[in-house]
């Protein structure tokens, strides 16, 4: 008989073979919990209507909807995992199907933050190209194609768009026939770029445009959007809080601030982090945005509602306590620290644990196994030096590498301590803020409960 090691236990391969999750004993066909943001397919009305049933409408969410209007500039900020991406997706969904506006989502990353506004124009153009290729409504499409054909000689941007939607394909056919009649051997494909080459050239062209020209192009393209039947455009710039050097995000917003006031037909929503707001020492963001929506950690009751809705979406007659023991629910709530994403992760993993056990409800032991798995994932990725730094931060709460007390607790010199906290920030385990010239680091609230347990276990 073959033996396989699983954790600290020894089991046979026959037992491993039987480890297939059985969710039917809980009254559901699958695990309904997921850390994926809601309303991801904000252009798909049917999918979004299903997500409506899962969404917890907090006061902050209501405030964000109230502030959603053409000509508005809003920033939504909060800790990682509190639901900023879901909120942005929900606003884009409302923009399209309630307000008849074109929704555009732009992902801001470390490798494109310096040209984020160029990325905005590029994404805008390609979403419009997709709209034009769908050919759903005849008359608006004809009007939009005519507009592009007239514009293509005025700027290369529109020439690229024409090529990618095939708006003047018929003209190329005519040119080929004329050439053939004149005895010139020119095929339909001669001189035409492949789509991949056109896309690459298009991207390069847009990336080199100055902000002032982008502002002008956005205003022009709004004419095309209105010809397609939309009242305006809602732009959402997401993932801004996943960039370690927040000053780059601030710089991007400041350099392009005039663009945010370019048209009353545009709405701009930016997802930000607490660090971004804290580092805005000159209050430049305050001068750009009409509304600041701070997404707080969820209260225990709100977390329970969010978890309950996942269960009821699978089977309406089921309640959360039909699937989870009360003590197990409380354990998830306590260890999530008010972070929705972590609560979902613990619920998902603990249900998986219970689905391969004899129990017909999720027990505290299953939640503890899920917590241990998260703890192991983090601990495996941490060196002893990093754990010492985390322990020091846990004790001090907030500290700068220049602080003698921080250096003493971490048993590191200032240069070495600075290197370690930067790496921990890259891993998203710590966040930072600035005060004058000093940078202060704190434990990321998403992992705070888990880090606390690791530290306590090491100290025991």
C-alpha positions as CSV (number, residue, x, y, z in Angstrom):
1,X,0.0,0.0,0.0
2,X,1.4,3.4,-1.0
3,X,1.5,6.1,1.8
4,X,1.2,9.8,1.0
5,X,2.1,12.5,3.5
6,X,-0.6,15.2,3.9
7,X,0.5,17.8,6.5
8,X,1.3,15.9,9.7
9,X,-0.9,13.0,8.8
10,X,-0.2,9.8,6.9
11,X,-2.9,8.5,4.6
12,X,-3.3,6.0,1.7
13,X,-3.7,7.0,-1.9
14,X,-7.1,5.3,-1.8
15,X,-8.2,7.9,0.8
16,X,-6.7,10.7,-1.4
17,X,-8.7,9.4,-4.3
18,X,-11.9,9.9,-2.3
19,X,-11.1,13.5,-1.4
20,X,-13.7,15.0,-3.8
21,X,-15.6,18.0,-2.4
22,X,-19.3,17.2,-2.0
23,X,-21.3,20.5,-1.8
24,X,-24.7,18.8,-2.3
25,X,-24.8,17.8,1.4
26,X,-25.0,21.6,2.2
27,X,-27.8,22.0,-0.3
28,X,-25.7,23.7,-3.0
29,X,-24.2,22.4,-6.2
30,X,-20.9,24.4,-6.0
31,X,-18.9,26.6,-3.7
32,X,-20.6,30.0,-4.0
33,X,-17.9,32.1,-2.4
34,X,-15.3,33.9,-4.4
35,X,-12.9,36.8,-4.0
36,X,-13.6,37.9,-7.7
37,X,-15.0,41.5,-7.8
38,X,-18.7,41.7,-8.7
39,X,-20.0,43.4,-12.0
40,X,-16.8,42.4,-13.8
41,X,-18.8,42.0,-17.0
42,X,-20.4,45.4,-16.6
43,X,-21.4,45.3,-20.3
44,X,-23.4,42.1,-19.8
45,X,-26.7,43.1,-18.3
46,X,-27.8,39.5,-17.5
47,X,-24.7,38.7,-15.5
48,X,-24.8,42.0,-13.7
49,X,-28.4,41.5,-12.7
50,X,-27.3,38.3,-11.0
51,X,-24.5,40.2,-9.2
52,X,-27.1,42.8,-8.0
53,X,-28.4,40.1,-5.7
54,X,-24.9,39.6,-4.1
55,X,-24.0,43.3,-3.7
56,X,-24.2,44.9,-0.2
57,X,-25.2,48.5,-0.7
58,X,-23.3,50.4,2.1
59,X,-23.7,54.1,2.8
60,X,-20.5,54.7,0.9
61,X,-21.8,52.8,-2.2
62,X,-25.0,55.0,-2.1
63,X,-22.8,58.1,-1.8
64,X,-20.8,57.0,-4.9
65,X,-24.0,56.5,-6.9
66,X,-25.4,59.9,-5.9
67,X,-22.1,61.5,-7.1
68,X,-22.3,59.6,-10.4
69,X,-23.1,62.2,-13.0
70,X,-21.7,63.7,-16.2
71,X,-19.1,66.3,-15.6
72,X,-18.2,64.9,-12.2
73,X,-14.8,63.8,-11.0
74,X,-14.8,61.4,-8.0
75,X,-12.2,59.5,-6.1
76,X,-13.0,56.3,-4.2
77,X,-10.4,55.2,-1.7
78,X,-9.8,52.7,1.0
79,X,-7.7,49.7,2.1
80,X,-6.9,46.8,-0.2
81,X,-9.8,44.3,-0.2
82,X,-12.6,46.6,0.9
83,X,-14.3,46.4,-2.5
84,X,-13.2,49.4,-4.5
85,X,-13.0,47.4,-7.8
86,X,-16.5,46.1,-7.2
87,X,-17.8,49.6,-6.6
88,X,-16.1,50.9,-9.8
89,X,-17.6,48.0,-11.8
90,X,-21.0,48.7,-10.4
91,X,-20.8,52.4,-11.3
92,X,-19.8,51.4,-14.9
93,X,-22.8,49.0,-15.1
94,X,-25.2,51.8,-14.0
95,X,-23.5,54.2,-16.4
96,X,-24.3,51.9,-19.3
97,X,-27.7,50.5,-18.6
98,X,-29.3,53.2,-16.4
99,X,-27.7,56.4,-17.6
100,X,-27.0,55.4,-21.2
101,X,-23.3,56.4,-21.0
102,X,-20.3,54.6,-22.5
103,X,-18.3,52.9,-19.7
104,X,-14.5,52.8,-20.1
105,X,-12.4,51.0,-17.5
106,X,-8.6,51.7,-17.5
107,X,-6.2,49.6,-15.5
108,X,-3.4,51.6,-14.0
109,X,-0.3,49.6,-13.3
110,X,3.3,50.3,-12.3
111,X,4.5,49.8,-15.9
112,X,1.9,52.2,-17.4
113,X,1.3,54.9,-14.7
114,X,3.6,57.3,-16.4
115,X,1.5,57.2,-19.6
116,X,-1.9,56.4,-17.9
117,X,-3.7,59.2,-19.8
118,X,-2.4,57.8,-23.1
119,X,-3.7,54.4,-22.0
120,X,-7.0,56.0,-21.3
121,X,-7.3,57.3,-24.9
122,X,-6.1,54.0,-26.3
123,X,-8.7,52.0,-24.3
124,X,-11.4,54.5,-25.3
125,X,-10.6,54.1,-29.0
126,X,-10.5,50.3,-28.8
127,X,-13.8,50.1,-26.9
128,X,-15.4,52.2,-29.6
129,X,-13.9,50.0,-32.3
130,X,-15.5,47.0,-30.6
131,X,-18.8,48.9,-30.5
132,X,-18.6,49.7,-34.2
133,X,-17.6,46.1,-35.1
134,X,-20.7,44.7,-33.3
135,X,-23.0,46.5,-35.9
136,X,-26.0,46.2,-33.6
137,X,-28.0,49.3,-34.7
138,X,-27.8,50.2,-38.4
139,X,-28.5,53.9,-38.5
140,X,-26.1,55.0,-35.7
141,X,-23.4,52.8,-37.2
142,X,-23.7,54.4,-40.6
143,X,-23.5,57.8,-39.0
144,X,-20.5,56.9,-36.9
145,X,-18.7,55.3,-39.8
146,X,-19.3,58.3,-42.0
147,X,-17.9,60.5,-39.2
148,X,-14.7,58.4,-39.0
149,X,-14.3,58.4,-42.8
150,X,-14.4,62.1,-42.9
151,X,-12.0,62.4,-40.0
152,X,-9.4,59.9,-41.2
153,X,-7.5,62.5,-43.2
154,X,-7.4,65.0,-40.3
155,X,-5.4,62.8,-37.9
156,X,-3.6,59.4,-38.0
157,X,-5.7,58.4,-34.9
158,X,-8.9,58.2,-37.0
159,X,-7.0,56.5,-39.9
160,X,-5.9,53.7,-37.6
161,X,-9.5,53.4,-36.2
162,X,-10.9,53.2,-39.8
163,X,-8.5,50.4,-40.6
164,X,-9.3,48.4,-37.5
165,X,-13.1,48.5,-38.1
166,X,-12.8,48.1,-41.9
167,X,-14.8,51.3,-42.4
168,X,-13.3,51.9,-45.8
169,X,-12.8,48.4,-47.0
170,X,-15.2,49.0,-49.8
171,X,-13.1,51.9,-51.0
172,X,-10.0,49.6,-51.1
173,X,-12.0,47.1,-53.2
174,X,-12.9,49.9,-55.7
175,X,-9.2,51.1,-55.8
176,X,-8.1,47.5,-56.5
177,X,-10.6,47.1,-59.3
178,X,-9.5,50.4,-60.9
179,X,-5.9,49.4,-60.7
180,X,-6.7,46.1,-62.3
181,X,-8.6,47.7,-65.1
182,X,-5.6,50.0,-65.8
183,X,-3.4,46.9,-66.1
184,X,-1.6,47.3,-62.8
185,X,-1.2,44.0,-60.9
186,X,-2.4,45.0,-57.4
187,X,-4.3,42.5,-55.3
188,X,-6.8,43.4,-52.5
189,X,-4.2,42.6,-49.8
190,X,-1.4,44.6,-51.4
191,X,-0.2,47.5,-49.3
192,X,-2.6,46.7,-46.5
193,X,-1.2,46.1,-43.0
194,X,-2.1,43.1,-41.0
195,X,-4.4,43.9,-38.0
196,X,-1.6,43.1,-35.5
197,X,0.8,45.6,-37.2
198,X,-1.9,48.2,-37.3
199,X,-2.7,47.7,-33.6
200,X,1.0,48.0,-32.7
201,X,1.4,51.1,-34.7
202,X,-1.7,52.6,-33.2
203,X,-0.5,52.0,-29.7
204,X,2.9,53.5,-30.4
205,X,1.3,56.6,-31.9
206,X,-1.0,57.1,-28.9
207,X,1.7,56.6,-26.4
208,X,3.7,59.5,-27.9
209,X,0.8,62.0,-27.9
210,X,1.2,65.0,-25.5
211,X,-1.6,65.4,-22.9
212,X,-2.9,68.6,-24.5
213,X,-3.5,66.7,-27.8
214,X,-5.1,63.8,-25.9
215,X,-7.5,66.3,-24.4
216,X,-8.4,67.6,-27.8
217,X,-8.9,64.1,-29.3
218,X,-11.1,63.1,-26.3
219,X,-13.4,66.0,-27.0
220,X,-13.6,65.1,-30.7
221,X,-14.3,61.5,-30.1
222,X,-17.2,62.4,-27.8
223,X,-19.0,63.4,-31.1
224,X,-18.6,59.8,-32.3
225,X,-19.9,58.5,-28.9
226,X,-23.0,60.7,-29.2
227,X,-23.6,59.5,-32.8
228,X,-23.7,56.0,-31.4
229,X,-26.6,57.1,-29.1
230,X,-24.7,57.6,-25.8
231,X,-25.2,60.7,-23.7
232,X,-21.6,60.8,-22.5
233,X,-18.6,58.7,-21.3
234,X,-17.8,57.4,-17.8
235,X,-14.1,56.7,-17.2
236,X,-12.9,54.5,-14.3
237,X,-9.2,54.4,-13.5
238,X,-8.6,51.3,-11.4
239,X,-5.8,49.6,-9.5
240,X,-4.1,52.9,-8.5
241,X,-3.6,51.5,-5.0
242,X,-1.5,48.6,-6.1
243,X,1.4,50.8,-7.2
244,X,4.1,51.0,-4.5
245,X,5.3,54.5,-5.4
246,X,2.1,56.4,-4.8
247,X,3.9,59.6,-5.8
248,X,3.8,58.4,-9.4
249,X,0.0,58.2,-9.3
250,X,-0.2,61.7,-7.8
251,X,2.1,63.0,-10.5
252,X,0.0,61.4,-13.2
253,X,-3.2,63.0,-11.8
254,X,-1.5,66.4,-11.4
255,X,0.1,66.5,-14.9
256,X,-3.2,65.6,-16.5
257,X,-5.5,67.6,-14.2
258,X,-6.8,69.9,-17.0
259,X,-8.0,66.8,-18.9
260,X,-10.4,66.0,-16.0
261,X,-12.2,69.3,-16.8
262,X,-12.1,68.8,-20.6
263,X,-15.9,68.2,-21.1
264,X,-19.2,68.2,-19.3
265,X,-19.9,64.9,-21.2
266,X,-17.2,63.0,-19.2
267,X,-17.2,61.5,-15.8
268,X,-13.9,60.4,-14.2
269,X,-13.7,58.0,-11.2
270,X,-10.4,57.0,-9.7
271,X,-9.8,54.1,-7.3
272,X,-7.2,55.2,-4.8
273,X,-5.5,54.1,-1.6
274,X,-5.2,55.8,1.8
275,X,-1.5,56.4,1.1
276,X,-2.5,58.4,-2.1
277,X,-4.7,60.7,0.0
278,X,-2.2,61.0,2.8
279,X,0.7,61.9,0.5
280,X,-1.4,64.6,-1.2
281,X,0.4,67.2,0.9
282,X,-0.4,70.1,-1.5
283,X,-4.1,69.1,-1.6
284,X,-3.8,68.8,-5.4
285,X,-6.3,65.9,-5.4
286,X,-8.8,68.0,-3.5
287,X,-8.6,70.5,-6.3
288,X,-9.4,67.9,-9.0
289,X,-12.2,65.8,-7.5
290,X,-15.7,66.9,-6.7
291,X,-16.3,64.0,-4.3
292,X,-14.1,61.8,-2.1
293,X,-15.8,58.4,-1.2
294,X,-14.0,56.6,1.6
295,X,-14.8,52.9,1.7
296,X,-14.5,51.7,5.3
297,X,-14.1,48.2,6.5
298,X,-17.4,46.4,6.7
299,X,-19.2,45.9,10.0
300,X,-19.8,42.4,11.2
301,X,-23.5,42.5,10.2
302,X,-22.6,43.7,6.7
303,X,-20.1,40.8,6.3
304,X,-22.7,38.3,7.4
305,X,-25.2,39.8,4.9
306,X,-22.6,39.5,2.1
307,X,-21.9,35.8,3.0
308,X,-25.6,35.0,3.3
309,X,-26.3,36.4,-0.1
310,X,-23.8,34.1,-1.7
311,X,-25.5,31.1,-0.1
312,X,-29.0,32.3,-1.1
313,X,-27.9,33.0,-4.7
314,X,-27.4,29.2,-5.0
315,X,-30.6,28.2,-3.1
316,X,-33.0,30.9,-2.0
317,X,-34.4,28.8,1.0
318,X,-31.0,28.3,2.5
319,X,-29.6,30.6,5.3
320,X,-26.0,31.1,6.3
321,X,-26.5,29.1,9.5
322,X,-27.9,26.2,7.5
323,X,-24.4,25.8,6.0
324,X,-22.1,27.2,8.8
325,X,-22.1,26.7,12.5
326,X,-22.6,30.0,14.3
327,X,-19.1,29.7,15.9
328,X,-17.6,29.2,12.5
329,X,-19.3,32.3,11.1
330,X,-18.0,34.3,14.1
331,X,-14.5,33.0,13.5
332,X,-14.6,34.1,9.9
333,X,-15.8,37.6,10.8
334,X,-13.2,38.0,13.6
335,X,-10.3,36.9,11.4
336,X,-11.3,39.0,8.4
337,X,-10.8,42.2,10.2
338,X,-13.7,43.9,8.3
339,X,-12.1,43.1,4.9
340,X,-14.7,41.6,2.6
341,X,-12.1,39.9,0.3
342,X,-10.5,38.1,3.3
343,X,-13.9,37.0,4.6
344,X,-14.8,35.6,1.2
345,X,-11.5,33.8,1.0
346,X,-11.9,32.2,4.5
347,X,-15.5,31.2,3.7
348,X,-14.5,29.6,0.4
349,X,-11.6,27.7,1.8
350,X,-13.5,26.5,5.0
351,X,-16.4,25.3,2.9
352,X,-13.9,23.3,0.7
353,X,-12.5,21.8,3.9
354,X,-16.0,20.8,5.2
355,X,-17.0,19.4,1.7
356,X,-14.4,16.6,2.1
357,X,-15.4,15.8,5.7
358,X,-18.3,13.8,7.2
359,X,-19.8,17.0,8.8
360,X,-22.9,18.4,7.3
361,X,-22.1,22.0,8.4
362,X,-18.9,24.0,8.3
363,X,-17.3,23.8,11.8
364,X,-14.8,26.0,13.6
365,X,-12.1,23.4,12.9
366,X,-12.7,23.9,9.1
367,X,-12.3,27.7,9.5
368,X,-9.2,27.2,11.5
369,X,-7.8,25.0,8.7
370,X,-8.5,27.8,6.2
371,X,-6.9,30.3,8.5
372,X,-3.8,28.0,8.8
373,X,-3.6,27.7,5.0
374,X,-3.5,31.5,4.6
375,X,-1.0,31.8,7.4
376,X,1.2,29.1,5.8
377,X,1.0,30.9,2.5
378,X,2.2,34.1,4.0
379,X,4.7,32.5,6.4
380,X,6.3,30.5,3.5
381,X,6.9,33.7,1.6
382,X,8.6,35.5,4.6
383,X,12.2,35.3,5.7
384,X,13.1,35.4,9.4
385,X,14.3,39.0,8.9
386,X,10.9,40.0,7.4
387,X,9.1,38.3,10.3
388,X,11.2,40.3,12.8
389,X,10.3,43.5,11.0
390,X,6.6,42.6,11.0
391,X,6.8,41.8,14.7
392,X,8.4,45.3,15.3
393,X,5.6,47.0,13.2
394,X,3.0,45.0,15.0
395,X,4.3,46.3,18.4
396,X,4.9,49.9,17.2
397,X,1.8,50.3,15.0
398,X,3.4,52.8,12.7
399,X,7.1,53.5,12.2
400,X,9.8,54.9,9.9
401,X,13.1,53.1,9.1
402,X,14.8,56.2,10.5
403,X,13.2,55.6,14.0
404,X,15.7,54.3,16.5
405,X,13.0,52.3,18.3
406,X,12.1,50.5,15.0
407,X,15.7,49.7,14.3
408,X,16.2,48.3,17.8
409,X,13.0,46.2,17.7
410,X,13.9,44.8,14.2
411,X,17.6,44.4,15.1
412,X,18.6,46.0,11.8
413,X,20.5,49.0,10.6
414,X,18.6,51.8,8.9
415,X,19.7,50.9,5.3
416,X,18.9,47.2,5.8
417,X,15.5,48.0,7.5
418,X,14.6,50.3,4.6
419,X,15.3,47.5,2.1
420,X,13.2,45.0,4.0
421,X,10.2,47.3,4.4
422,X,10.3,48.2,0.8
423,X,10.2,44.5,-0.1
424,X,7.3,43.9,2.3
425,X,5.5,46.8,0.6
426,X,6.1,45.2,-2.8
427,X,4.4,42.0,-1.4
428,X,1.5,44.2,-0.2
429,X,1.9,43.0,3.4
430,X,2.8,46.6,4.6
431,X,1.6,49.9,3.4
432,X,3.2,53.3,3.8
433,X,2.5,57.0,4.1
434,X,4.5,60.2,4.1
435,X,4.8,63.0,6.6
436,X,7.2,65.6,5.4
437,X,10.3,63.8,4.2
438,X,9.7,60.7,6.4
439,X,8.0,57.5,5.2
440,X,6.0,55.6,7.8
441,X,5.1,51.9,7.4
442,X,2.1,50.0,8.8
443,X,0.8,46.5,8.5
444,X,-1.7,46.0,5.7
445,X,-5.1,45.6,7.4
446,X,-6.0,42.7,5.1
447,X,-3.4,40.5,6.6
448,X,-3.3,42.0,10.1
449,X,-5.2,39.2,11.8
450,X,-3.1,36.5,10.1
451,X,0.2,38.3,10.8
452,X,-0.9,38.7,14.4
453,X,-1.4,35.0,14.8
454,X,2.0,34.2,13.1
455,X,3.7,36.6,15.5
456,X,1.9,35.2,18.6
457,X,2.8,31.7,17.5
458,X,6.5,32.6,17.1
459,X,6.5,34.4,20.5
460,X,5.0,31.4,22.3
